[in-house]
Amino acid sequence: MKVNIALLVSWNLHKDSSGKYYISNTHWNYLLFLSSKFSKIYLISTTSLKGTTKDNKEIVFPNIEIVKLPAISGYANAQTKVITYYKVIKSISPKVDLFYCRVPDPFSWMPALFFNKKCIMHFVGDTIDATNYNEKWSWWKKRIMIAGYYPDYLLTILAAKRNMVYTNGFHIAKRLKKFSIKSIPVISSTISEKVFNDNLPDLIHRNLPISLIYVGYIRYAKGINCLMHLCKKLNEEDVDFRFDIVGAGEMFEDLKKFVCENNLSNRVILYGYIDDKKALLQKIRESDLFFFPSLSEGSPRVVIEAMSQGIPVLTTPVGALPTTFEDCIDIRFFDFDDYNGAFSIIKEYENNRSSFVMLRDKAYIKVKENYTIEAFLGKVFSV
């Protein structure tokens, strides 16, 4: 059956001076899968003429047409673009059988409510939840921001009631159930079946220092304060460690300042954003432990990536993780903001690596058998 689909997303494409479009490696892999499944794809995405394209991949699929949306700097800024969104969605609606709408990207409700289109609504996160966990904002600012989000949120709920809904994790599905919305939880993944290598790293015979790695946004809701406290404690307790931090975000300068002020530059290495997936996976594979202190998530893909490389994961019980993995069986959990608890687990690893090897082996098998990008996208786009 030939089906045309529109993807309404904020994937931040880059357009160069020659008119070529580039996209992150992760989303390029999504397009690769979808291009073989649908006859025609209209990629409706935020697009910028600025920014580097060196780590991105060119969009060259013959059945994908790019429809530009203006770049946005946040929720409030997006509201000023509502007319543009309306005109773009209106122009594409007659050409497609189906919309894929990524929530909470701006105006994900519009195809269903304004144009009565059949939609796949994919809740990848929760803006209100992330706002509540923003440590930088005061209680009053959080309340004001949430009040501002609510009109869009309620429209999204109305659209979801009449469409197929998927959620990144069971916790979002549970919240939607309060609105009588039936949804299907999925585990988001960027790992292809082709990248698995059963020759897993030899953690037992690795020499010191213990190599930790964090991959993700450098922002408050990702638990970066906890990460900084942990680095300081590891140093104060004379643990021989190295901490690779990969990512960018609003706290990056704060993190740089912290590393400098605490004389940690020889132990804590800030890489910024790495979009080369092969290089990133190799860096994860060379580590001993993957550390993830996030406060708010859907189903964190980087955890799946770490497990696919045979690295034990030390994380908060965030998002879909507690309903997908089991503490001390295939993952290790510590409480939110509990850097002392995380420190204790790292000391366990230092003294008894064999138990962590058994844990990572089980996690690797679970991810390989259940949580690939093919399984993930095949479920969401099973039309």
C-alpha positions in Angstrom: 0.0 0.0 0.0 1.4 3.4 -1.0 1.2 5.9 1.9 2.4 9.5 1.9 3.4 10.9 5.3 4.4 14.3 6.7 6.8 14.5 9.6 6.1 17.6 11.7 9.3 17.9 13.8 11.8 20.4 15.2 14.9 18.6 14.0 16.9 21.8 13.2 18.0 21.1 9.7 20.9 23.1 8.3 20.8 24.6 4.8 24.1 25.6 3.3 24.8 28.3 0.7 24.4 25.8 -2.2 20.9 24.8 -1.1 21.9 21.4 0.4 20.2 20.3 3.6 21.9 18.5 6.5 20.6 16.7 9.5 22.0 15.1 12.6 23.2 11.5 12.2 20.5 10.2 14.5 17.7 11.7 12.5 19.3 10.8 9.2 19.1 7.2 10.3 15.4 7.7 11.0 14.9 9.0 7.5 16.8 6.1 6.1 14.4 3.7 7.7 11.3 5.7 6.8 12.3 6.3 3.2 12.0 2.5 2.6 8.6 2.3 4.2 6.6 5.3 2.7 6.1 6.3 -0.9 6.5 10.0 -0.2 7.8 11.9 2.9 7.4 15.6 3.5 9.9 16.6 6.1 8.4 19.7 7.8 11.1 20.9 10.1 12.8 23.9 11.7 15.7 24.9 9.5 18.6 27.2 10.0 21.0 28.9 7.6 23.5 29.1 10.5 25.6 26.5 12.3 28.1 23.9 11.3 27.3 21.0 9.0 30.6 19.2 9.4 29.2 16.5 11.7 25.8 16.2 10.0 24.7 14.2 7.0 23.2 15.5 3.8 19.6 14.6 3.1 19.6 13.0 -0.3 16.7 10.6 -0.3 14.7 10.8 -3.6 11.3 10.4 -2.0 11.8 13.0 0.8 10.8 16.6 0.2 11.9 19.2 2.7 9.5 21.8 3.8 11.2 24.6 5.8 9.9 26.0 9.1 11.7 29.0 10.7 14.3 28.3 13.4 12.9 28.9 16.9 14.7 29.7 20.1 12.1 28.4 22.6 8.5 27.9 23.3 7.6 31.6 23.5 9.4 32.4 20.3 7.6 29.5 18.6 4.2 31.2 19.4 5.2 34.1 17.2 5.5 31.7 14.2 1.9 30.3 14.5 0.8 31.8 11.2 3.8 30.3 9.3 3.1 26.9 10.8 -0.6 27.1 9.9 0.2 28.0 6.2 2.8 25.3 5.9 0.7 22.5 7.4 -2.3 23.7 5.3 -0.3 23.4 2.1 0.9 19.9 2.9 -2.3 18.4 4.4 -4.0 17.6 1.0 -0.8 15.8 -0.2 -0.5 13.2 2.6 -2.5 10.4 4.2 -0.9 10.7 7.6 1.1 13.1 9.8 3.7 12.1 12.3 3.7 14.7 15.1 6.4 14.9 17.6 5.3 16.1 21.1 6.1 18.5 22.7 7.4 20.2 19.5 5.4 23.3 18.6 1.8 23.0 17.3 1.9 19.2 17.1 -1.9 19.3 17.6 -2.5 21.5 14.5 -2.8 18.8 11.7 -5.5 16.9 13.7 -7.5 19.8 15.1 -7.4 22.3 12.2 -7.2 19.9 9.2 -8.7 16.7 10.5 -5.7 14.6 9.5 -5.0 11.2 10.8 -1.9 11.5 13.0 0.7 9.4 14.8 1.3 11.5 18.0 4.6 10.6 19.6 5.2 12.0 23.1 9.0 12.0 23.5 9.1 14.1 26.6 7.1 16.3 29.0 7.8 20.1 29.0 6.0 20.6 32.3 8.0 17.9 34.0 11.2 19.3 32.7 10.2 22.8 33.9 9.5 21.5 37.4 13.0 20.1 37.6 14.8 23.2 36.3 16.9 24.1 39.4 17.8 27.5 38.0 14.2 28.9 38.0 12.3 30.1 41.0 9.0 28.5 42.1 7.2 31.5 40.7 8.9 31.4 37.4 8.1 27.7 37.1 4.4 28.4 37.8 4.3 31.2 35.2 6.1 29.1 32.5 3.8 26.1 33.2 0.7 28.4 32.9 2.0 29.5 29.6 2.5 26.0 28.3 -1.0 24.8 29.3 -3.0 26.1 26.3 -0.7 24.2 23.9 -0.7 21.2 26.2 -4.5 21.0 26.4 -4.8 21.3 22.6 -2.3 18.5 22.3 -4.4 16.3 24.6 -7.5 17.0 22.5 -5.6 16.0 19.4 -4.2 12.8 21.1 -7.7 11.7 22.0 -8.6 11.0 18.4 -5.3 9.6 17.1 -2.7 6.8 17.6 -0.4 7.8 20.5 3.0 6.5 21.4 5.0 7.5 24.4 8.7 7.3 25.2 8.3 5.3 28.4 5.5 4.1 30.6 5.5 7.1 32.9 4.2 9.4 30.1 1.6 6.8 29.2 0.4 6.7 32.8 -0.1 10.5 32.8 -2.0 10.4 29.5 -4.3 7.7 30.9 -5.7 10.3 33.3 -7.1 12.0 30.2 -8.6 8.7 29.0 -5.9 8.5 26.3 -4.8 5.0 25.3 -1.1 5.0 24.4 1.5 2.5 23.5 4.8 2.9 25.4 8.0 2.5 23.4 11.7 2.6 24.1 13.4 5.1 21.9 16.6 3.8 20.3 19.2 5.0 17.8 21.1 1.7 17.7 20.9 -0.4 14.6 21.0 -4.2 14.5 24.2 -3.8 12.5 26.3 -2.2 15.1 26.4 -4.9 17.8 29.7 -6.5 18.5 29.5 -9.5 20.8 33.2 -9.2 21.6 32.5 -7.0 24.6 35.1 -4.9 26.4 37.3 -6.6 29.0 36.4 -4.6 32.1 38.2 -6.9 34.5 41.7 -6.3 33.3 41.5 -2.6 32.5 44.0 -0.5 34.3 43.3 2.6 36.3 42.1 5.3 36.2 38.4 4.3 36.3 36.9 5.9 33.2 33.5 7.5 33.6 31.5 9.0 30.8 28.4 11.2 30.5 26.6 11.9 27.2 23.7 14.3 27.0 22.6 17.9 27.3 24.5 20.1 29.8 21.5 21.5 31.5 19.8 21.6 35.0 17.2 19.0 34.2 19.9 16.5 33.3 21.3 16.5 36.8 24.5 18.3 36.0 24.8 19.7 39.5 24.8 16.1 40.8 27.6 15.3 38.2 29.7 18.2 39.5 29.3 17.2 43.1 30.3 13.6 42.2 33.5 14.8 40.4 34.4 16.9 43.5 33.8 14.0 45.9 35.8 11.5 43.7 38.7 13.9 43.7 38.5 14.6 47.5 38.4 10.9 48.2 41.5 10.3 46.1 39.8 8.0 43.6 41.9 7.6 40.5 39.4 8.5 37.8 38.8 10.2 34.5 35.5 11.7 33.5 34.6 12.3 29.9 31.7 14.7 29.4 30.1 14.8 26.0 27.4 17.4 25.2 26.5 21.0 25.1 23.8 23.2 26.7 23.0 26.1 29.0 25.2 24.9 31.8 28.3 24.3 29.7 30.1 27.5 30.8 29.1 26.8 34.5 30.7 23.4 34.1 33.9 24.8 32.6 34.1 27.2 35.5 33.6 24.4 38.0 36.3 22.3 36.4 38.8 25.2 36.5 38.0 26.4 40.0 38.4 22.9 41.4 41.6 22.0 39.5 40.0 19.1 37.7 41.1 19.8 34.2 43.4 16.8 34.3 40.5 14.5 35.3 37.3 16.0 33.8 37.4 16.4 30.0 34.7 18.5 28.3 34.3 17.5 24.6 31.2 19.5 23.7 28.8 17.9 21.2 29.9 14.9 19.2 27.6 14.1 16.3 29.8 11.4 14.7 27.9 8.4 16.0 30.8 5.9 15.3 33.3 8.1 17.2 30.8 8.6 20.1 30.1 4.8 20.4 33.8 4.1 20.4 34.4 6.6 23.2 31.6 5.0 25.2 33.1 1.6 24.6 36.4 2.7 25.9 34.8 3.7 29.2 34.3 1.7 32.4 31.0 3.2 33.6 28.2 5.2 31.9 27.0 7.9 34.4 23.5 9.4 33.9 22.1 11.6 36.6 19.1 13.0 34.7 16.0 14.3 36.5 13.6 14.3 33.6 13.5 11.9 30.6 11.2 10.0 28.3 13.2 6.9 27.4 16.9 8.0 27.4 18.5 6.8 24.1 22.0 7.3 25.4 21.5 4.6 28.0 20.5 2.2 25.3 23.6 3.2 23.4 25.9 2.6 26.3 24.4 -0.8 26.9 24.8 -1.7 23.3 28.6 -1.1 23.7 28.9 -3.4 26.7 29.3 -0.7 29.3 27.6 -0.9 32.7 25.1 2.0 33.3 24.8 3.9 36.6 21.7 6.1 36.5 18.8 7.7 38.3 15.5 5.9 38.0 14.3 8.3 35.4 11.7 8.0 32.7 11.2 4.5 31.3 14.3 3.0 32.9 12.7 1.5 36.0 10.0 -0.2 34.0 12.5 -1.5 31.4 15.5 -2.5 33.5 16.0 -4.0 37.0 18.4 -2.6 39.6 21.4 -4.8 40.3 20.3 -7.2 37.4 21.0 -5.2 34.3 21.4 -1.6 35.6 22.4 0.3 38.7 20.2 3.0 40.1 20.9 5.8 42.5 18.4 8.4 43.8 17.9 11.8 42.2 20.7 14.2 43.2 22.3 11.5 45.3 25.9 11.9 44.4 26.9 10.0 47.6 24.9 7.0 46.4 26.5 7.2 43.0 29.9 7.4 44.6 29.2 4.2 46.6 28.4 2.3 43.4 31.6 3.5 41.8 33.5 2.2 44.8 31.7 -1.1 44.4 32.9 -1.2 40.8 36.4 -0.5 41.9 36.4 -3.4 44.4 34.3 -6.0 42.5 34.2 -5.5 38.7 33.0 -9.1 38.0 29.4 -8.3 39.3 29.3 -5.3 36.9 30.4 -7.5 34.0 27.5 -9.9 34.7 25.1 -6.9 34.9 26.3 -5.4 31.6 26.1 -8.8 29.8 22.4 -9.0 30.7 21.8 -5.5 29.6 23.6 -6.0 26.3 21.5 -9.0 25.4 18.3 -7.3 26.4 19.0 -4.3 24.2 20.2 -6.4 21.3 17.1 -8.5 21.3 14.5 -5.8 22.0 15.6 -2.2 21.7 17.1 -1.5 18.3 16.2 1.4 16.0 14.5 -1.1 13.7 12.3 -2.4 16.5 11.5 1.1 17.7 10.6 2.7 14.4 8.8 -0.4 13.2 6.5 -0.1 16.1 5.8 3.6 15.9 5.2 3.6 12.2 3.3 0.3 12.0 0.6 1.7 9.7 
